[in-house]
Amino acid sequence: MMQLTILGCHSATPRAKAHPTSQVLDIRGELMLIDCGEGTQVRLRGHKIKFSRINHIFISHLHGDHYFGLIGLLSTFSLLSRKAELHIYAPQGLKEIINLQLKLSHAYTSFPLVFHQLDSQQPELIFENEKLTVETIPLDHRIYTNGFLFRAKPKDRKLLIEKVEQLNIDKAYYKSIVKGKDVETKDGQLIKNEDLTEPPELPPSYAFCSDTAFKPEIVPQIQGVTWLYHESTFLEDHEHLCIKTKHSTAKQAGIIAQKAKVKKLILGHFSTRYKQLSLFEKEALEVFDQVENAETGKIFRYD
Amino acid sequence: MMQLTILGCHSATPRAKAHPTSQVLDIRGELMLIDCGEGTQVRLRGHKIKFSRINHIFISHLHGDHYFGLIGLLSTFSLLSRKAELHIYAPQGLKEIINLQLKLSHAYTSFPLVFHQLDSQQPELIFENEKLTVETIPLDHRIYTNGFLFRAKPKDRKLLIEKVEQLNIDKAYYKSIVKGKDVETKDGQLIKNEDLTEPPELPPSYAFCSDTAFKPEIVPQIQGVTWLYHESTFLEDHEHLCIKTKHSTAKQAGIIAQKAKVKKLILGHFSTRYKQLSLFEKEALEVFDQVENAETGKIFRYD
């Protein structure tokens, strides 16, 4: 199971109905907060997302529309007397900002705050547990920026229960069989694993890529992901602004999706200059056929 | 004319309908932004308050519910290519936070940003122009905190036009007469100013006092002000929390108002623990008869 909740998907300055970047990814039951623009905590409450379920926060870069809501969220965690460790994965500098703000308010967090400071120019494994991994996706923006690639690990293979019962295989072997092991029956016959199991579903994966100029170099890393969120701040008729500001057009996002053969492209980080957001989808659909716009409050599900 | 717009009047953590402290005071046509909790810029837009009219921002103290919205607002000013000087009156430390955030985003403001760093323990005149003055009101909180006292200057005296015409006083003298000068007629007769003019309306004044423990020492400074905004984070039944956190009850705010003989007491900075905010008004009314609760979006006017 994978679920993505869009808390905000606009660029730059927040407005009543155009919130800056923030998303919650629920992947194998782990809640990952990705970016944290101003007002994120209010929208988390709006979605009734339990603050206590957030243990990992990923910040792509230090432009305000991606992190100005973080200090407020951390303060609220303290007001709620949070005790659990909180991990923040962010470019160097954020730790200094947060610590200075805490110091000046004579406040300390009620919980251990662990910063994982990112500075590599190469993809880096920054999180791993038994259920998933997270890697950075180095992007090309005006300041040091990473996307993040979340990959669920494959689940166990599925036991063909009729087969194992028919072969009278001891239940004690089931655990190793679903891990892919072959098995020897009591009479010494070797049964190959593929005769006893079928493969699990393809584990879901999510590549978050914001903010970035058109960067085809990321394609091999994100090849075949379930969902690619790719920024599309502008439409093609403002491509000159993309060059100046190091952003992408919807068409460029579509080209990345098409080259990487992703299952679905999600567009976002729209400039508030555009009134008709459907034009983004339309433009990307010219080069790739599975496109959907992010929208504030929209929830994407994959079962 | 004086007008106060309440953008937020709750303490601590923001919720969808409980915004942290921020107010806009329009006094003699000058727009003063007082405190700037998270989300303030969105509410400024909601009230259609022109960002370009804000040239002075007053920050009482460096707890997040009073300033976390500032960096976002400053960033938006830059995105809007503001050119006019912006003055920020705030405790020491805020300049360091803002400059660090600007530095890390490789951004500089598009306008001159002038910090007036406050550190005095005594009332201090921090702003004066031809229309008004602003003084600090040192408060008693967990960290260094000031309230602010905004005083319009008296307008010119009102010319009794029938009198001056009857006495055939040359119009060239009118300017000095409204300033309070006596005048000599052509035949050498001295006419006293009070026979030619009547006093102007009492100039409006506004004392903003948040956050603070009960501090009667402020009473002489705020004596007779038009409006006193005084924090009332708790009700009397939580007075023990006031002692611990250095806040006030509604009753204590009422006592300050009553001692200072203010025209109206405005209560705010309510803890989100209370559902029925009318209890604050009720409690303060036990000791003072002109009490009104602040409410998000409420506008107070004085003509």
Interface residues (C-beta under 8 A of the other chain):
Chain A: A12 T13 P14 R15 A16 E38 G39 Q41 V42 R45 G46 L62 H63 G64 D65 F68 G69 I71 G72 S75 T76 L79 L80 G93 L94 E96 I97 L100 Q101 L104 S105 H106 A107 R142 I143
Chain B: A12 T13 P14 R15 A16 E38 G39 Q41 V42 R45 G46 L62 H63 G64 D65 F68 G69 I71 G72 S75 T76 L79 L80 G93 L94 E96 I97 L100 Q101 L104 S105 H106 A107 R142 I143
